[in-house]
Amino acid sequence: MHPPFEDVVRAHGATVLRVCRAVVGVHDAQDAWAETFLAALRAWPTLDEGANVEAWLVTIAHRKAIDVWRATRRRAVPVAELPERVDAGEGRDLDLWAAIARLPDRQRHAVALHHLGGLPYAEVADVLGGTPAAARRAAADGIATLRRTSLRWAGGGDEGRQDRERHGDGHDEGDER
Amino acid sequence: MTAHENGEIRPTALTARTTDALAAALAPVDDATLDGLRTLLAERAERDGLLDVAYRTVDGPLGTLLVAATPAGLVRVAFEVQDHAAVLADLAARVSPRVLAVPRRLDAVARQLDEYFAGTRRRFDLPLDLRLSHGFRRAVVEHLAEIAYGRTASYAQVAAAAGSPRAVRAVGTACALNPVPVVVPCHRVVRSDGTPGRYAGGAAAKAALLALEADGVAPGGDRGGRPA
């Protein structure tokens, strides 16, 4: 028995939007978001009852965001690599979104899938290819760069230092087995 | 999803802090943005024929009504006392789980309900999808439309009109399970002694609808016709 799809949109809409924004940029994320939920709506009646709905949506969102990313690039007109058109209300976060947009693809996707989408590293590896350890490293490298380059995170320095020190000491985050 | 079974869904404390800090730094996604996205989704779903059930709510003198439509027409009207979440779950199970809130798709329904409650509309002019009503109950629901605005009929009279004069109790059940109350006027079916009887929206709602229609019909009788 599947609940009304509206419940799914309300429960996971914000998470899916963050994943789309991280992969394709703030401006094109809207198209990716709509395509994600459209594909999910189509498949909703036949989704396994026990499936993790958010993980399922995050995986679709990643694929749709890449589709939008490729389509945008095919249309040429390489205006800018970074999202420039941002609604006024969202301007306060531009620095961090812009920092995410500057990350190398693999790091950006790993951060999007794990930290914004909540996928465990084993599933991030399924999506991106490679091993869970490599996925974890890509995400950690991405986070380290964000801490270095995003002003917004400068205030949270204690935690950031601790995080880096731990990595420096060879400890890992340990959520892969 | 085997990874979840291995317990990997729970990040360690450190990862969780990083994730929380990132989410906090990116700020919540505001409601206006999500509303705009949901409108975009509704447009594409309709374009692709995936909008199996659209719904919205309509505020009126009887509280908030839930109204839902399929591409064929209005499929459900529900009172607050019927629990809107339960009604939507029932629609997902009995019609399709492809259910989305799309107010625009029900603008005509909302407008006609507003006019009805304002006393300026006596007949609803809407396509109906009666798929939630079967057999004898469906026959009863179809006959209910014949009871004119401001008039009433007894359960026994409706039973006779539906071709089963002895099925008085079944008429009561059919009225209670009318999927589109107000629009299909089961409130006009009353007990033989003239008292209103039971109603899915509550006895008070039934009395209020009968009073509304009595006010709308001038003492000299039904003047007929309906305002534009």
Boltz contact constraints between the chains, C-beta under 6 A:
constraints:
  - contact:
      token1: [A, 1]
      token2: [B, 93]
      max_distance: 6.0
  - contact:
      token1: [A, 2]
      token2: [B, 97]
      max_distance: 6.0
  - contact:
      token1: [A, 4]
      token2: [B, 88]
      max_distance: 6.0
  - contact:
      token1: [A, 4]
      token2: [B, 92]
      max_distance: 6.0
  - contact:
      token1: [A, 4]
      token2: [B, 99]
      max_distance: 6.0
  - contact:
      token1: [A, 5]
      token2: [B, 98]
      max_distance: 6.0
  - contact:
      token1: [A, 5]
      token2: [B, 99]
      max_distance: 6.0
  - contact:
      token1: [A, 5]
      token2: [B, 100]
      max_distance: 6.0
  - contact:
      token1: [A, 6]
      token2: [B, 99]
      max_distance: 6.0
  - contact:
      token1: [A, 6]
      token2: [B, 100]
      max_distance: 6.0
  - contact:
      token1: [A, 6]
      token2: [B, 101]
      max_distance: 6.0
  - contact:
      token1: [A, 13]
      token2: [B, 34]
      max_distance: 6.0
  - contact:
      token1: [A, 14]
      token2: [B, 29]
      max_distance: 6.0
  - contact:
      token1: [A, 17]
      token2: [B, 29]
      max_distance: 6.0
  - contact:
      token1: [A, 33]
      token2: [B, 37]
      max_distance: 6.0
  - contact:
      token1: [A, 34]
      token2: [B, 40]
      max_distance: 6.0
  - contact:
      token1: [A, 34]
      token2: [B, 41]
      max_distance: 6.0
  - contact:
      token1: [A, 34]
      token2: [B, 44]
      max_distance: 6.0
  - contact:
      token1: [A, 37]
      token2: [B, 41]
      max_distance: 6.0
  - contact:
      token1: [A, 38]
      token2: [B, 44]
      max_distance: 6.0
  - contact:
      token1: [A, 41]
      token2: [B, 45]
      max_distance: 6.0
  - contact:
      token1: [A, 41]
      token2: [B, 50]
      max_distance: 6.0
  - contact:
      token1: [A, 41]
      token2: [B, 98]
      max_distance: 6.0
  - contact:
      token1: [A, 42]
      token2: [B, 50]
      max_distance: 6.0
  - contact:
      token1: [A, 44]
      token2: [B, 97]
      max_distance: 6.0
  - contact:
      token1: [A, 45]
      token2: [B, 97]
      max_distance: 6.0
  - contact:
      token1: [A, 52]
      token2: [B, 1]
      max_distance: 6.0
  - contact:
      token1: [A, 52]
      token2: [B, 4]
      max_distance: 6.0
  - contact:
      token1: [A, 93]
      token2: [B, 26]
      max_distance: 6.0
  - contact:
      token1: [A, 93]
      token2: [B, 27]
      max_distance: 6.0
  - contact:
      token1: [A, 96]
      token2: [B, 25]
      max_distance: 6.0
  - contact:
      token1: [A, 96]
      token2: [B, 26]
      max_distance: 6.0
  - contact:
      token1: [A, 115]
      token2: [B, 19]
      max_distance: 6.0
  - contact:
      token1: [A, 115]
      token2: [B, 22]
      max_distance: 6.0
  - contact:
      token1: [A, 120]
      token2: [B, 3]
      max_distance: 6.0
  - contact:
      token1: [A, 120]
      token2: [B, 8]
      max_distance: 6.0
  - contact:
      token1: [A, 120]
      token2: [B, 9]
      max_distance: 6.0
  - contact:
      token1: [A, 122]
      token2: [B, 3]
      max_distance: 6.0
  - contact:
      token1: [A, 122]
      token2: [B, 8]
      max_distance: 6.0
  - contact:
      token1: [A, 123]
      token2: [B, 3]
      max_distance: 6.0
  - contact:
      token1: [A, 143]
      token2: [B, 18]
      max_distance: 6.0
  - contact:
      token1: [A, 152]
      token2: [B, 25]
      max_distance: 6.0
  - contact:
      token1: [A, 153]
      token2: [B, 25]
      max_distance: 6.0
  - contact:
      token1: [A, 156]
      token2: [B, 21]
      max_distance: 6.0
  - contact:
      token1: [A, 173]
      token2: [B, 12]
      max_distance: 6.0
  - contact:
      token1: [A, 173]
      token2: [B, 14]
      max_distance: 6.0
  - contact:
      token1: [A, 173]
      token2: [B, 15]
      max_distance: 6.0
  - contact:
      token1: [A, 174]
      token2: [B, 12]
      max_distance: 6.0
  - contact:
      token1: [A, 175]
      token2: [B, 8]
      max_distance: 6.0
  - contact:
      token1: [A, 175]
      token2: [B, 11]
      max_distance: 6.0
  - contact:
      token1: [A, 175]
      token2: [B, 12]
      max_distance: 6.0
  - contact:
      token1: [A, 175]
      token2: [B, 15]
      max_distance: 6.0
